[in-house]
């Protein structure tokens, strides 16, 4: 199974849209759009287009947006073309493609890419070396089990390097913020 995380960062008519995956080079793009819902759906379509081009047969698209996770629902006339296109992609690639809503923490890499593209006002492309990812996962104390699975918490497992890396980055960032002295404590 392939996992492709996608996200958008919208502000005043512009959005950074991005996808991040173990199998695809992670990419982002700056697009003009009317609202956050459009931005999130366009991020999903950006990811779906890349997965189709790479001929991925079994894909779970992971998004932290409820609207993008359920493109077949919604009444907004403005979003109808993007919802319809997402549904067409899913129908064309059944039964192998699906969409899953995840938390922002589980989508941190795609979110960071989208935000960076919006703030920098340019496209961003990132590849994370597998060895670097494994070191970060280990440093965060996330044990590798078998068959490419990692134990995130009791009863919670990551089934891809990408998901384990997302969890590792959240843990490491949390530790760093807890270890940092408060502004009042600084000389």
C-alpha positions as CSV (number, residue, x, y, z in Angstrom):
1,X,0.0,0.0,0.0
2,X,1.2,3.5,-0.8
3,X,0.4,6.5,1.3
4,X,0.3,10.0,-0.1
5,X,-0.3,12.9,2.4
6,X,-1.7,16.1,0.9
7,X,-2.5,19.5,2.4
8,X,-3.0,23.2,1.7
9,X,-2.1,26.4,3.4
10,X,-4.5,29.2,2.3
11,X,-4.3,33.0,3.0
12,X,-6.0,35.9,1.2
13,X,-6.6,34.3,-2.3
14,X,-3.4,32.2,-2.4
15,X,-2.6,28.7,-1.3
16,X,0.4,26.5,-1.1
17,X,-0.7,23.0,-2.0
18,X,1.5,20.0,-1.4
19,X,1.8,16.2,-1.3
20,X,4.3,14.1,0.4
21,X,4.9,10.3,0.0
22,X,7.5,7.6,0.3
23,X,7.0,6.6,-3.3
24,X,6.7,10.0,-5.0
25,X,9.0,13.0,-4.8
26,X,7.3,15.4,-2.4
27,X,6.2,18.6,-4.1
28,X,4.3,21.8,-3.5
29,X,2.9,24.5,-5.7
30,X,1.5,28.0,-5.2
31,X,-2.0,28.5,-6.7
32,X,-4.6,31.2,-6.7
33,X,-7.9,30.2,-5.2
34,X,-11.1,31.5,-3.6
35,X,-11.1,29.7,-0.2
36,X,-9.6,27.0,2.0
37,X,-12.0,24.3,0.8
38,X,-10.9,24.8,-2.8
39,X,-7.2,24.8,-1.7
40,X,-7.6,21.5,0.1
41,X,-9.4,19.8,-2.8
42,X,-6.8,21.1,-5.2
43,X,-4.0,19.7,-3.0
44,X,-5.8,16.3,-3.2
45,X,-6.1,16.5,-7.0
46,X,-2.4,17.5,-7.2
47,X,-1.6,14.3,-5.2
48,X,-3.9,12.2,-7.3
49,X,-2.4,13.4,-10.5
50,X,1.1,12.5,-9.4
51,X,0.0,9.1,-8.2
52,X,-1.7,8.4,-11.5
53,X,1.3,9.6,-13.5
54,X,3.5,7.2,-11.4
55,X,0.9,4.4,-12.1
56,X,0.4,3.6,-8.4
57,X,-2.4,1.1,-8.1
58,X,-3.0,0.9,-4.4
59,X,-3.0,4.4,-2.7
60,X,-4.4,5.9,0.4
61,X,-4.5,9.6,0.1
62,X,-4.3,11.1,3.6
63,X,-5.6,14.6,4.4
64,X,-6.5,16.5,7.5
65,X,-9.5,18.2,5.8
66,X,-12.9,16.5,6.3
67,X,-14.2,18.1,3.0
68,X,-11.3,16.7,0.9
69,X,-11.6,13.3,2.7
70,X,-15.3,13.1,1.5
71,X,-15.4,14.7,-2.0
72,X,-18.7,13.0,-2.8
73,X,-20.4,15.2,-0.1
74,X,-20.9,18.9,0.1
75,X,-23.3,21.4,-1.4
76,X,-21.0,24.3,-2.3
77,X,-21.6,25.1,-6.0
78,X,-18.1,26.7,-6.2
79,X,-16.4,23.4,-5.1
80,X,-18.4,21.1,-7.3
81,X,-15.8,20.9,-10.2
82,X,-13.0,19.9,-7.8
83,X,-15.2,17.5,-5.9
84,X,-16.3,15.9,-9.2
85,X,-12.8,15.5,-10.5
86,X,-11.7,13.8,-7.2
87,X,-14.6,11.4,-7.5
88,X,-13.7,10.6,-11.1
89,X,-10.1,9.8,-10.1
90,X,-11.4,7.5,-7.3
91,X,-13.9,5.8,-9.7
92,X,-11.2,5.3,-12.4
93,X,-8.8,3.6,-9.9
94,X,-11.2,1.4,-7.9
95,X,-10.8,-0.6,-5.8
96,X,-7.2,0.4,-5.1
97,X,-7.5,4.1,-4.3
98,X,-9.1,5.6,-1.1
99,X,-9.0,8.7,1.0
100,X,-8.5,8.8,4.7
101,X,-8.9,11.7,7.1
102,X,-5.9,12.0,9.5
103,X,-5.0,14.5,12.2
104,X,-2.8,17.6,11.5
105,X,0.0,15.9,13.5
106,X,-0.1,12.9,11.1
107,X,0.0,15.3,8.1
108,X,2.8,17.5,9.4
109,X,5.2,17.1,6.4
110,X,2.6,17.9,3.7
111,X,1.4,20.8,5.9
112,X,4.9,22.2,6.2
113,X,5.5,22.0,2.5
114,X,2.2,23.7,1.7
115,X,2.9,26.5,4.2
116,X,6.4,27.0,2.9
117,X,5.2,27.3,-0.7
118,X,2.6,29.8,0.3
119,X,5.0,31.9,2.4
120,X,7.8,31.7,-0.1
121,X,5.4,32.2,-3.0
122,X,7.2,29.5,-5.0
123,X,7.1,25.8,-5.7
124,X,9.0,23.6,-3.3
125,X,10.3,20.1,-3.9
126,X,11.7,17.9,-1.1
127,X,13.1,14.4,-1.0
128,X,14.0,12.9,2.4
129,X,16.7,10.2,2.3
130,X,15.4,7.0,3.8
131,X,18.5,6.7,6.1
132,X,17.9,10.2,7.4
133,X,14.3,9.3,8.1
134,X,15.2,6.1,9.9
135,X,17.7,8.0,12.1
136,X,15.0,10.6,13.0
137,X,12.5,7.8,13.8
138,X,15.1,6.0,16.0
139,X,16.0,9.3,17.7
140,X,12.4,9.9,18.6
141,X,12.3,6.5,20.2
142,X,9.8,4.9,17.8
143,X,10.6,1.2,17.7
144,X,10.5,-0.7,14.4
145,X,8.5,-3.8,14.5
146,X,8.4,-6.2,11.5
147,X,7.4,-5.8,7.9
148,X,8.0,-2.0,7.8
149,X,5.8,-1.2,10.8
150,X,6.6,1.1,13.7
151,X,5.0,1.2,17.1
152,X,3.8,4.8,17.8
153,X,1.9,4.0,21.0
154,X,0.1,1.0,22.5
155,X,-2.3,-0.2,19.8
156,X,-1.2,2.4,17.3
157,X,1.2,1.6,14.4
158,X,2.7,3.3,11.4
159,X,2.7,1.3,8.3
160,X,5.0,3.4,6.2
161,X,8.3,5.3,6.6
162,X,6.4,8.5,5.9
163,X,3.8,7.9,8.7
164,X,6.6,7.0,11.2
165,X,8.6,10.0,10.2
166,X,5.6,12.3,10.7
167,X,5.2,10.9,14.2
168,X,8.9,11.2,14.9
169,X,9.0,14.9,13.8
170,X,6.1,15.7,16.1
171,X,7.8,13.9,19.0
172,X,11.1,15.6,18.4
173,X,9.5,19.0,18.0
174,X,7.5,18.6,21.2
175,X,10.6,17.6,23.1
176,X,12.5,20.6,21.7
177,X,9.8,23.0,22.7
178,X,9.6,21.5,26.3
179,X,13.4,21.6,26.6
180,X,13.7,25.2,25.4
181,X,14.0,27.8,28.2
182,X,11.1,30.2,28.6
183,X,11.7,33.8,27.3
184,X,11.7,35.0,31.0
185,X,14.5,32.6,31.9
186,X,16.8,33.8,29.1
187,X,19.5,36.3,30.2
